[in-house]
């Protein structure tokens, strides 16, 4: 019975420590994904806004072709923090071509 009690206490201790570490690592206790994050003027500004809001990662809603360079820079520089989603002005004559190119590029 004593061995079982020791294992139980050890398990509860590890569980408590894990909870404390997670709470310290993430403001909300777990990662937060922003599904609608508009890219800022620079990749650094994107990261500053992300961290300032207490979020862990974000899907960058990127207007092609104008914002693609900044968004790609953020996703490339801060791996696993930013993911790309591309939108386009559908009234543009080249809207389909732009989406096709961004799709091939992985967004």
Legacy VTK file of the C-alpha trace (Angstrom):
# vtk DataFile Version 3.0
C-alpha trace
ASCII
DATASET POLYDATA
POINTS 107 float
0.000 0.000 0.000
2.883 2.375 0.788
4.321 1.900 -2.741
0.932 2.794 -4.243
0.714 5.924 -2.056
4.226 6.983 -3.116
3.338 6.522 -6.799
0.107 8.481 -6.333
1.902 11.351 -4.569
4.612 11.373 -7.257
1.957 11.445 -9.995
0.085 14.304 -8.345
3.326 16.233 -7.836
4.344 15.844 -11.497
0.837 16.823 -12.559
0.900 19.940 -10.356
4.339 20.988 -11.581
3.247 20.498 -15.197
0.192 22.677 -14.590
2.320 25.421 -13.032
4.820 25.317 -15.929
2.022 25.478 -18.518
0.364 28.366 -16.700
3.676 30.257 -16.669
4.381 29.486 -20.341
0.914 30.434 -21.661
-1.118 33.338 -20.312
-4.339 31.347 -20.712
-2.841 28.068 -19.451
-2.694 26.630 -22.968
-1.771 27.855 -26.466
-4.164 30.312 -28.148
-4.596 30.399 -31.935
-5.950 33.602 -33.499
-7.818 32.528 -36.648
-8.210 36.065 -38.062
-4.982 38.048 -37.674
-4.324 40.917 -40.108
-0.675 41.383 -40.974
1.041 44.550 -39.721
3.665 46.626 -41.545
6.602 44.324 -40.672
7.119 40.743 -39.450
8.457 42.187 -36.175
5.257 44.228 -35.723
3.241 41.036 -36.323
5.139 39.245 -33.547
4.872 42.202 -31.175
1.096 42.358 -31.669
0.753 38.587 -31.299
2.685 38.461 -28.039
1.043 41.636 -26.727
-2.390 40.081 -27.164
-1.369 36.974 -25.214
-1.829 34.713 -28.220
0.588 31.947 -29.150
0.073 31.591 -32.893
-2.038 33.127 -35.626
-3.414 32.627 -39.099
-2.381 35.697 -41.085
-5.265 36.886 -43.243
-3.220 38.210 -46.132
-4.474 40.323 -49.036
-2.684 39.164 -52.172
-0.530 40.343 -53.774
0.116 43.453 -51.647
0.713 41.869 -48.202
2.263 38.562 -49.217
5.880 39.658 -48.731
5.305 40.763 -45.135
3.209 37.713 -44.254
5.704 35.311 -45.812
8.453 37.089 -43.878
6.594 36.622 -40.575
5.818 32.960 -41.263
9.413 32.275 -42.298
11.067 34.198 -39.480
8.802 33.016 -36.659
8.224 29.364 -37.512
5.177 27.728 -35.910
3.887 31.129 -34.797
2.269 32.291 -38.059
0.345 30.461 -40.771
-0.843 31.971 -44.042
-4.333 32.377 -45.446
-4.615 34.341 -48.674
-7.491 36.511 -49.817
-7.822 38.579 -52.969
-10.040 41.354 -54.309
-12.399 39.344 -56.514
-13.055 42.337 -58.767
-9.455 42.255 -60.023
-9.012 40.903 -63.537
-6.127 38.731 -62.348
-7.799 37.462 -59.130
-7.873 33.818 -60.242
-4.228 33.916 -61.349
-3.161 35.476 -58.042
-4.959 32.794 -56.018
-3.544 30.071 -58.244
0.021 31.365 -57.711
-0.428 31.700 -53.950
-1.928 28.213 -53.778
1.066 26.755 -55.599
3.318 28.659 -53.156
1.576 26.960 -50.232
-0.926 29.459 -48.852
LINES 1 108
107 0 1 2 3 4 5 6 7 8 9 10 11 12 13 14 15 16 17 18 19 20 21 22 23 24 25 26 27 28 29 30 31 32 33 34 35 36 37 38 39 40 41 42 43 44 45 46 47 48 49 50 51 52 53 54 55 56 57 58 59 60 61 62 63 64 65 66 67 68 69 70 71 72 73 74 75 76 77 78 79 80 81 82 83 84 85 86 87 88 89 90 91 92 93 94 95 96 97 98 99 100 101 102 103 104 105 106
